[in-house]
Each structure stands twice: as C-alpha cells, then as structure tokens.
Amino acid sequence: MTTKVCLVTGASSGIGHATALELLRAGHTVYGAARRVEKMDDLRVAGGHPLKMDARSENDLRRVVDTVLDEQQRIDVLVNNAGTVLHGAVEDVPLDSARDQLEVNLLAPARLVQLVLPAMRARRSGTIVNVSSIGGEIALPLGAWYYASKHALEAFSDTLRMEVEPFGIDVVIIQPGIIKTEFEDQTSAQLREISGGGAYGKMAEAMARQGETGLGDGSDPSVVVDAVRRAIESDRPETRYAVGHLAEKLLELNRTLPDREFDKLATRATN
C-alpha cells in the first residue's frame, strides 16, 4: 500500500477524529485540523499532526494547506469533514445563522478544494472526500439550512468530479445515516430556543423530544471511517458511499416514494 498524505478537517471529535486515527493506524501521514486543537493530543501521540483551524477563517484555511505542502511537498487526500448543524423553522432562523451554516458546511470545504487542487493537478493524482449526509438527498422538517448546505455540497461535488477527472483526481461523497457522535447533542435545546415559542412550537417540541429519546440505535463512527478508508485506498472509488443506520433505507424511500408520501413519513412524528 502506498502511504498517502492526508488532511482531515473536523478532526477533534466524532467522525473526523476517528478517521484521522484510523488513517494513522493504516500507515498514512495524517494532518488533523480543527478549532479545538487541545482535543487532538492523542492524534499527536499516535504520530499525527494536529493543526488549529477555524473553517470560517481564510487565513486559517490557507495556513493549514501551506503547512502540509511545506512539510510534505504534497497532499494526496483531503477529507472535508468539519461541519455544524442548525435546527429551526425557516421562518424563525436568523439569516446570519443560515449564512454561517453555509460558510462552514459548503464554502469552507470549497475553499480547501481550491487550495489543494493546484498541487494535486501537478501530480495528476489525488482524492477529495466530502463528508455529506443522507441529508444531502433527503430533507426533514426544521432543518432547512443544514439540508440546503448538504444538498449544495453534493451538487458541488458532482460538478467537481467531472472537472477534475481528466487530471487523475477522484471526488467521493460519504452519506452517513444516524451515527453515534456528539454532533447533534444540542439539537433539542436548539429547536426549543429557535422555534419552541412560536407558530412551530408544537412541531419543535415533538422533534426535540424525539431527539432526546433517539431515533433508534445509531451506528458507530467506524462505519463511516471504513468507507473513507476504502475510498482513498481504492484505485477507482465509488462516487457515493451511503453508510450507517437507516442510510440506505431512507435514501431508497426518498428516491422511490412520491414527494407527498415521503412528506407524510417525514412529518409523522411531529403531528
């Protein structure tokens, strides 16, 4: 197996953290980027390279890419995993919050792609892995801006894939289903804060309670990590990997049911 130089964002927790550690165990050179650099001490101990990065900062994005290129002279793999989630009714969510959601989930990954592509093109090889969600295809109530950001990330990835294929660069989308991480720990509080006291209060409270009791057993982050590793170590990776609890089932329902039938299914727990 060829050792690859990998840059993984959102590496301080959850899927990103697990991915960075697994790629290290597999023998790759790994740089993990995140705001909470203190959460990546185990990555450093394992031989990785933690870097502080705020996805909202152009200077941070550029510094991180420049650091990897200066030290390794190449970036073989970019795993765009960093992201946030925003819940609340469209009518209630402040547009400043919506802009921040798009900045972190779409524009920051896009900027990192722009920054790593010249070096990848020069070597005529590379893999860009964009961690999306089943929310990149489906949409549920009270999460419009999160779903919009992931739908946009997937469209961006599809176009990017066609543009860079002639240069030997692969673009892969990962679509996790329900995964056991801290990613949505604040969902219930967020729903109640943004939409709990208004016209959508009943729906928000129902979804908040559902979030507290859970939607069933989530999958371990390892299922996503395994998909990322398969993608970057494959000579010809799949364009999409749907993994984790309910991922394939919900995507299939969304693809086959009429829109209004899927709407009924998606809103059943909020009525």
C-alpha positions as CSV (number, residue, x, y, z in Angstrom):
1,M,0.0,0.0,0.0
2,T,1.3,3.5,-0.9
3,T,1.5,5.9,2.0
4,K,-0.6,8.9,1.4
5,V,-0.5,12.4,2.9
6,C,-4.0,13.1,4.3
7,L,-5.6,16.3,5.6
8,V,-8.7,15.6,7.7
9,T,-10.9,18.5,8.9
10,G,-13.1,18.4,12.0
11,A,-10.5,16.0,13.5
12,S,-11.1,16.9,17.1
13,S,-14.2,14.8,17.6
14,G,-16.6,12.3,16.1
15,I,-16.2,11.0,12.6
16,G,-13.2,13.3,11.8
17,H,-11.3,12.2,14.9
18,A,-11.9,8.5,14.3
19,T,-11.0,8.9,10.6
20,A,-7.7,10.6,11.4
21,L,-6.7,7.9,13.9
22,E,-7.7,5.1,11.6
23,L,-5.7,6.5,8.7
24,L,-2.7,6.8,11.0
25,R,-3.1,3.2,12.0
26,A,-3.2,2.3,8.3
27,G,0.2,3.9,7.9
28,H,-0.7,7.1,6.2
29,T,0.7,10.6,7.1
30,V,-2.2,12.5,8.7
31,Y,-2.8,16.1,9.5
32,G,-5.9,16.8,11.6
33,A,-7.4,20.2,11.5
34,A,-9.9,21.6,14.0
35,R,-10.6,24.6,16.2
36,R,-10.2,22.6,19.4
37,V,-6.6,21.6,18.9
38,E,-6.3,20.5,22.5
39,K,-8.8,17.7,21.7
40,M,-6.2,16.1,19.4
41,D,-3.5,15.2,21.8
42,D,-4.0,11.5,21.2
43,L,-3.6,12.2,17.4
44,R,-0.2,13.8,18.1
45,V,0.8,10.9,20.4
46,A,-0.1,8.5,17.6
47,G,2.2,10.3,15.2
48,G,-0.3,12.6,13.6
49,H,0.0,16.4,13.1
50,P,-2.8,18.4,14.8
51,L,-3.4,21.9,13.3
52,K,-5.6,24.6,14.7
53,M,-8.1,25.8,12.1
54,D,-11.4,27.7,12.1
55,A,-13.3,26.9,9.0
56,R,-14.6,30.4,8.9
57,S,-11.1,31.9,8.6
58,E,-9.5,32.3,5.1
59,N,-6.1,32.8,6.8
60,D,-6.5,29.5,8.8
61,L,-7.6,27.5,5.7
62,R,-4.6,28.9,3.7
63,R,-2.2,28.4,6.6
64,V,-3.2,24.7,7.1
65,V,-2.8,23.8,3.4
66,D,0.5,25.7,3.2
67,T,1.8,23.9,6.3
68,V,1.1,20.5,4.9
69,L,2.6,21.3,1.5
70,D,5.7,22.9,3.1
71,E,6.3,19.9,5.2
72,Q,5.3,17.1,2.8
73,Q,5.5,18.7,-0.6
74,R,2.1,17.2,-1.5
75,I,-1.4,16.5,-0.3
76,D,-2.8,13.2,-1.6
77,V,-6.1,13.2,0.3
78,L,-8.4,15.9,1.5
79,V,-11.2,14.8,3.8
80,N,-13.7,17.6,4.2
81,N,-15.5,16.5,7.4
82,A,-15.8,19.7,9.5
83,G,-19.4,20.9,9.8
84,T,-22.1,22.2,12.0
85,V,-25.9,21.6,12.2
86,L,-28.6,24.2,12.6
87,H,-32.2,23.4,13.6
88,G,-35.3,25.6,13.5
89,A,-38.2,26.6,11.2
90,V,-37.3,28.6,8.1
91,E,-39.4,31.5,9.4
92,D,-37.5,31.6,12.7
93,V,-33.9,31.0,11.8
94,P,-31.9,34.3,11.5
95,L,-30.3,34.7,8.2
96,D,-27.0,35.4,9.8
97,S,-27.1,31.9,11.3
98,A,-28.1,30.5,7.9
99,R,-25.1,32.2,6.3
100,D,-22.8,30.7,9.0
101,Q,-24.2,27.3,8.3
102,L,-23.4,27.7,4.6
103,E,-20.0,29.1,5.3
104,V,-18.9,26.2,7.4
105,N,-20.6,23.3,5.6
106,L,-20.2,24.5,2.0
107,L,-17.9,27.4,1.4
108,A,-15.1,26.3,3.7
109,P,-14.8,22.8,2.0
110,A,-15.0,24.5,-1.4
111,R,-12.1,26.9,-0.4
112,L,-10.0,24.0,0.8
113,V,-10.6,22.2,-2.5
114,Q,-9.4,25.3,-4.4
115,L,-6.3,25.5,-2.2
116,V,-5.3,21.8,-2.6
117,L,-6.1,21.3,-6.3
118,P,-3.1,23.0,-7.9
119,A,-0.7,20.6,-6.1
120,M,-3.0,17.6,-6.9
121,R,-3.2,18.6,-10.6
122,A,0.6,19.0,-10.7
123,R,1.0,15.4,-9.6
124,R,-2.0,14.2,-11.6
125,S,-3.4,12.3,-8.6
126,G,-5.5,12.9,-5.5
127,T,-8.7,12.1,-3.7
128,I,-11.2,14.6,-2.3
129,V,-13.6,13.1,0.1
130,N,-16.6,15.3,1.1
131,V,-18.5,14.1,4.1
132,S,-22.1,14.9,3.4
133,S,-25.1,13.1,5.0
134,I,-28.3,11.3,3.9
135,G,-29.4,14.9,4.3
136,G,-27.6,15.6,1.1
137,E,-30.5,14.0,-0.7
138,I,-33.4,14.0,1.8
139,A,-34.9,16.8,3.8
140,L,-36.8,16.7,7.1
141,P,-38.7,19.5,9.0
142,L,-36.9,22.2,11.0
143,G,-33.5,21.7,9.3
144,A,-33.8,23.6,6.1
145,W,-30.4,25.3,6.2
146,Y,-28.5,22.1,7.2
147,Y,-30.1,20.2,4.4
148,A,-29.6,23.0,2.0
149,S,-25.9,23.1,2.8
150,K,-25.5,19.3,2.3
151,H,-27.6,19.3,-0.9
152,A,-25.3,22.0,-2.2
153,L,-22.2,20.2,-1.1
154,E,-23.3,17.2,-3.1
155,A,-24.1,19.2,-6.3
156,F,-20.7,20.9,-5.9
157,S,-19.0,17.5,-5.6
158,D,-20.7,16.2,-8.7
159,T,-19.6,19.1,-10.8
160,L,-16.1,19.0,-9.3
161,R,-15.8,15.3,-10.0
162,M,-16.4,15.9,-13.7
163,E,-14.0,18.8,-13.8
164,V,-11.0,17.1,-12.2
165,E,-11.3,13.6,-13.5
166,P,-9.0,14.4,-16.5
167,F,-6.3,15.3,-14.0
168,G,-6.4,11.9,-12.3
169,I,-8.3,13.3,-9.2
170,D,-11.2,11.4,-7.6
171,V,-14.1,13.1,-5.8
172,V,-16.1,11.0,-3.3
173,I,-19.2,11.8,-1.3
174,I,-19.9,10.0,2.0
175,Q,-23.5,9.9,3.1
176,P,-23.7,8.8,6.8
177,G,-27.1,7.9,8.2
178,I,-27.7,8.0,12.0
179,I,-24.2,7.9,13.7
180,K,-23.4,7.9,17.4
181,T,-21.4,11.1,17.8
182,E,-21.7,14.4,19.8
183,F,-22.7,16.2,16.5
184,E,-26.3,16.7,17.4
185,D,-26.1,16.8,21.2
186,Q,-27.5,20.4,21.2
187,T,-30.4,19.6,18.7
188,S,-33.2,19.6,21.3
189,A,-32.1,22.8,23.0
190,Q,-31.6,24.5,19.7
191,L,-35.1,23.5,18.5
192,R,-36.7,24.9,21.7
193,E,-34.6,28.1,21.6
194,I,-35.2,29.0,18.0
195,S,-38.7,27.7,17.3
196,G,-40.1,26.5,20.7
197,G,-42.1,29.6,21.5
198,G,-43.7,30.4,18.1
199,A,-46.0,29.1,15.5
200,Y,-43.9,26.0,15.0
201,G,-43.6,25.3,18.8
202,K,-45.6,22.0,18.7
203,M,-43.5,20.6,15.9
204,A,-40.3,21.8,17.5
205,E,-41.2,20.2,20.9
206,A,-42.1,16.9,19.2
207,M,-38.8,16.8,17.4
208,A,-36.9,17.9,20.5
209,R,-38.4,15.0,22.5
210,Q,-37.7,12.6,19.7
211,G,-34.1,13.8,19.7
212,E,-33.9,13.1,23.4
213,T,-35.3,9.6,23.1
214,G,-33.4,8.8,19.9
215,L,-34.4,7.5,16.5
216,G,-33.2,4.0,17.3
217,D,-29.7,2.7,17.5
218,G,-27.1,4.8,15.7
219,S,-24.1,3.2,14.1
220,D,-20.6,3.5,15.4
221,P,-18.5,6.2,13.6
222,S,-16.3,3.3,12.4
223,V,-18.7,2.5,9.6
224,V,-18.0,6.0,8.1
225,V,-14.3,5.7,8.8
226,D,-14.2,2.4,6.9
227,A,-15.9,4.0,3.9
228,V,-13.5,6.8,3.9
229,R,-10.5,4.4,4.1
230,R,-11.9,2.2,1.3
231,A,-12.4,5.3,-0.9
232,I,-8.9,6.7,-0.5
233,E,-7.2,3.3,-0.9
234,S,-9.2,2.2,-3.9
235,D,-7.8,2.6,-7.4
236,R,-11.3,3.5,-8.6
237,P,-13.6,4.5,-5.7
238,E,-17.3,4.7,-5.8
239,T,-18.7,8.2,-6.2
240,R,-21.0,7.8,-3.2
241,Y,-20.9,5.7,-0.1
242,A,-24.2,5.5,2.0
243,V,-23.3,4.1,5.4
244,G,-24.7,3.7,8.8
245,H,-28.1,3.2,10.5
246,L,-31.1,3.8,8.1
247,A,-28.9,5.4,5.4
248,E,-29.7,3.1,2.5
249,K,-33.3,2.6,3.6
250,L,-34.2,6.3,3.9
251,L,-32.4,7.2,0.7
252,E,-34.3,4.5,-1.2
253,L,-37.6,5.7,0.3
254,N,-36.8,9.2,-0.8
255,R,-35.9,8.1,-4.3
256,T,-38.9,5.9,-4.9
257,L,-41.9,7.5,-2.9
258,P,-43.9,10.4,-4.4
259,D,-42.9,13.6,-2.7
260,R,-46.1,14.0,-0.6
261,E,-45.9,10.4,0.6
262,F,-42.3,11.0,1.8
263,D,-43.5,14.2,3.4
264,K,-46.1,12.2,5.4
265,L,-43.5,9.8,6.5
266,A,-41.0,12.5,7.5
267,T,-43.6,14.5,9.5
268,R,-45.4,11.6,11.2
269,A,-43.6,12.1,14.4
270,T,-44.2,15.8,14.6
271,N,-48.0,15.7,14.3
